[in-house]
Amino acid sequence: MSKNEIAIRDNNKIAQTKNAAWNSLAEESKKAYTYDYKLFFDFIKKDPKDINAGDILKFIEHLEENNYKNNSINRKVASLSKMFKVMVVAGEIQSNPVDALKQFRNISHKTSKNVNISLTLQDIKKAVKLSKNSTLKEKKTCLIIRTLAMTGLRISEFINIKYADMEPFDAGNQIVNIVGKGKKERKIYLDNEFVKEIQETFPKKKNIPFLFYNEKNEAYSRKVLWRDIHLLFKRKIDKDVHPHLLRHFFATHKIHTEKQDIKAVSKFLGHSSVTITMDSYVDTALDVKKAKIKI
């Protein structure tokens, strides 16, 4: 085998390893990693093979100087570390510069595990209250807010709900099959009256598979929903609310107000462990009645 053939073989091996690692990620993870990588390389302006521990440190200091939150800095560093680990496994580089930096410096930024919720049930009810002058767009945004707050869905899960994911549960409720982070499957509930309300605002159409869809008859984008939800809450109750805060609201309302079992809530939310909400994969679950919040 010639040197050129060996080089081609090695390059193919590297590409296959990197592609396999990339394709194993969920779509939302791919988007987050792509953003983090671009931010890093736009700042460092070096080839990945030439990156060293000092470059990682410069990037962290750059993020600190630009007032990035600690959890955001930790995520970006974790993204880089995963990329370099794949490059090491693929034989593209000899060592991970993030690991090298960790050998002589603690680069983990302290974050709070407690979620401080400044959003109440009364806040949500006030925000989604409609008037005679409410536009169709406002009606749609309010209905989306109610759905997120009543189910605890991640925004990425919400925008992908299709009629094919739904099935009758009992006389009054529908089950929605959700595929969440890490491709973990779980079920949420929507009562029939609420589904009817959704269909009045988002009429069911033959060529549209989604339960919720935009004016182009396509699935909503995360960016658009983030903007619409934030603007509505700011205008109605002057609070900075984003979609994921509605998920936090659901969890805290179930645990602290309704006193539901934390393991059941964790399972319903699709968390990988109760340390994110104690243990994972428990035998308890929220039934159709306990899973409901009326908004």
Secondary structure, 3 states (H helix, E strand, C coil): CCHHHHHHHHHHHHHHHHHHHHHCCCHHHHHHHHHHHHHHHHHHCCCHHHCCHHHHHHHHHHHHHCCCCHHHHHHHHHHHHHHHHHHHHCCCCCCCHHHHHHCCCCCCCCCCCCCCCCCCHHHHHHHCCCCCCCCHHHHHHHHHHHHHHHHCCCHHHHCCCEHHHEEEEECCEEEEEEECHHHCEEEEEEEHHHHHHHHHHCCCCCCCCECCCCCCCCCCCHHHHHHHHHHHHHHHHCCCCCHHHHHHHHHHHHHHHCCCCHHHHHHHHCCCCCCCCCCCCCCCCCCCCCCCCCC
